[in-house]
Amino acid sequence: MGFATPASAVAIAGCANTDISPNALACQGFYAGNLLSNNPSDIAAQTTHLAALGFAWDGNWNNVEKISGLSGSHSVDFATMLHGISYVAFHFGNGVGGPGNATAFYKLDAGTATDVIALNYNASSNAVLYSTGTVPEPASWALMIAGFGIVGMGLRRRRSYVTA
């Protein structure tokens, strides 16, 4: 008696780091079907594929940014500004020029700030932003610089001169 293979385990093709721009550092996919939902089996698949990219996602679907209805767009404009290492996923439907009904997961370095990711395939339907790096607030930078100044002044005052 055979068992059905879960959709998350069926890779219908291999993704590439150049599928998106900025280019990904690593990718997982293309996995059959749309895995970008809060269905328990989809959450398990997302958690597994993100872990393979080095990201431990807690499975909380309420803490991700979801975009639906991309209608084959070649770019995804997230409301959240991406900084540094970020984790995203895209589902591509059966449109022309895409990998077929498949989902791929990507780890990318978004640099200092970007909110738009270009897709090299038609047929995009959904996108999810799981995590992005953080940038310190201006007040944090000011506090850090002031701290360096205080430490520097303290070191300067502590200098003692030895005379022979």
C-alpha positions as CSV (number, residue, x, y, z in Angstrom):
1,M,0.0,0.0,0.0
2,G,1.6,3.3,-1.1
3,F,1.3,6.6,0.7
4,A,0.7,10.0,-1.0
5,T,3.7,12.2,-1.1
6,P,3.0,15.6,0.5
7,A,3.0,18.5,-1.9
8,S,5.9,20.1,0.0
9,A,8.2,17.2,-0.8
10,V,7.5,17.3,-4.6
11,A,10.0,19.5,-6.3
12,I,8.7,20.0,-9.9
13,A,11.8,21.9,-10.9
14,G,14.8,23.6,-9.3
15,C,14.8,27.3,-8.5
16,A,17.8,29.5,-9.1
17,N,19.3,32.4,-7.2
18,T,18.7,34.5,-10.3
19,D,15.0,34.0,-10.3
20,I,14.6,37.2,-8.4
21,S,16.4,40.5,-8.2
22,P,18.2,41.4,-6.0
23,N,19.7,37.9,-6.6
24,A,19.0,35.4,-3.9
25,L,21.8,33.9,-1.7
26,A,20.0,30.6,-1.7
27,C,16.6,29.1,-2.8
28,Q,14.4,26.1,-2.1
29,G,11.8,25.0,-4.7
30,F,9.9,24.9,-7.0
31,Y,7.4,22.8,-5.0
32,A,4.1,21.7,-6.5
33,G,1.1,23.8,-5.5
34,N,0.5,27.0,-3.6
35,L,2.1,26.4,-0.2
36,L,1.6,30.0,0.9
37,S,-1.4,29.7,3.2
38,N,-2.1,29.1,6.9
39,N,-3.3,25.6,6.2
40,P,-1.5,23.4,8.8
41,S,0.2,21.2,6.1
42,D,1.3,24.4,4.3
43,I,2.6,25.9,7.5
44,A,4.7,22.7,8.1
45,A,6.0,22.9,4.5
46,Q,6.9,26.6,4.9
47,T,8.7,25.9,8.2
48,T,10.7,23.0,6.6
49,H,11.8,24.9,3.5
50,L,12.7,28.1,5.4
51,A,14.7,26.0,7.9
52,A,16.7,24.6,4.9
53,L,17.6,28.2,4.1
54,G,18.8,28.8,7.7
55,F,15.7,30.6,9.0
56,A,13.8,29.2,12.0
57,W,10.2,30.4,11.4
58,D,7.7,30.0,14.3
59,G,4.8,29.3,11.9
60,N,2.9,32.3,13.1
61,W,1.0,33.3,9.9
62,N,-0.1,36.6,11.6
63,N,3.5,37.9,11.7
64,V,4.2,37.7,8.0
65,E,3.5,40.2,5.2
66,K,1.3,38.5,2.6
67,I,0.5,39.9,-0.9
68,S,-2.2,38.2,-3.0
69,G,-3.5,38.8,-6.5
70,L,-0.2,39.6,-8.2
71,S,-1.8,38.6,-11.6
72,G,1.5,37.7,-13.2
73,S,3.3,40.9,-12.1
74,H,7.1,41.0,-12.7
75,S,7.7,42.9,-9.4
76,V,6.5,42.7,-5.9
77,D,6.3,45.8,-3.8
78,F,6.3,45.0,-0.1
79,A,4.9,47.6,2.4
80,T,7.8,46.7,4.7
81,M,11.3,48.1,3.8
82,L,13.7,45.2,3.4
83,H,17.1,45.5,5.0
84,G,20.0,43.0,5.0
85,I,19.2,39.3,5.1
86,S,15.6,38.7,4.2
87,Y,13.4,35.6,3.6
88,V,10.6,35.6,1.0
89,A,8.5,33.1,-0.9
90,F,6.6,33.4,-4.2
91,H,3.9,31.2,-5.7
92,F,3.7,31.1,-9.5
93,G,0.5,29.9,-11.1
94,N,0.1,28.2,-14.5
95,G,0.6,31.3,-16.6
96,V,2.9,31.4,-19.6
97,G,6.6,31.8,-18.9
98,G,6.5,30.5,-15.3
99,P,7.6,27.3,-13.7
100,G,4.0,26.0,-13.4
101,N,1.8,25.8,-10.3
102,A,4.8,26.0,-7.9
103,T,6.1,27.7,-4.8
104,A,9.7,28.8,-4.1
105,F,11.5,30.1,-1.0
106,Y,14.4,32.6,-1.1
107,K,17.1,34.0,1.2
108,L,18.4,37.3,-0.1
109,D,20.5,40.2,0.9
110,A,18.3,43.3,0.4
111,G,21.2,45.7,1.1
112,T,20.5,48.9,3.0
113,A,16.9,49.3,1.8
114,T,14.6,48.0,-0.8
115,D,10.9,47.1,-0.9
116,V,10.6,45.9,-4.5
117,I,11.7,42.5,-5.7
118,A,11.8,41.9,-9.4
119,L,10.7,38.4,-10.6
120,N,12.1,36.8,-13.7
121,Y,8.9,34.7,-14.3
122,N,5.4,35.5,-15.4
123,A,2.5,34.0,-13.6
124,S,3.2,35.3,-10.1
125,S,0.2,35.1,-7.8
126,N,1.2,35.3,-4.1
127,A,4.2,36.6,-2.1
128,V,5.2,36.3,1.5
129,L,7.8,38.3,3.5
130,Y,8.8,36.2,6.5
131,S,11.7,38.2,7.9
132,T,14.0,41.1,7.2
133,G,17.0,42.6,9.0
134,T,16.5,45.6,11.2
135,V,18.0,49.1,11.0
136,P,18.7,51.0,14.2
137,E,16.5,54.0,14.8
138,P,18.3,57.4,14.6
139,A,17.9,57.8,18.4
140,S,19.8,54.5,18.9
141,W,22.6,55.8,16.6
142,A,22.8,59.0,18.6
143,L,23.0,57.2,21.9
144,M,25.7,54.9,20.6
145,I,27.8,57.8,19.3
146,A,27.4,59.7,22.6
147,G,28.5,56.6,24.4
148,F,31.7,56.3,22.3
149,G,32.4,60.0,23.0
150,I,32.0,59.5,26.8
151,V,34.3,56.5,26.7
152,G,36.8,58.4,24.7
153,M,36.8,61.3,27.1
154,G,37.2,59.0,30.0
155,L,40.2,57.3,28.4
156,R,41.8,60.7,27.6
157,R,41.4,61.9,31.2
158,R,42.9,58.7,32.6
159,R,46.2,59.2,30.9
160,S,48.9,59.8,33.4
161,Y,52.4,61.0,32.6
162,V,55.3,59.4,34.3
163,T,58.4,61.6,34.9
164,A,61.7,60.2,35.7
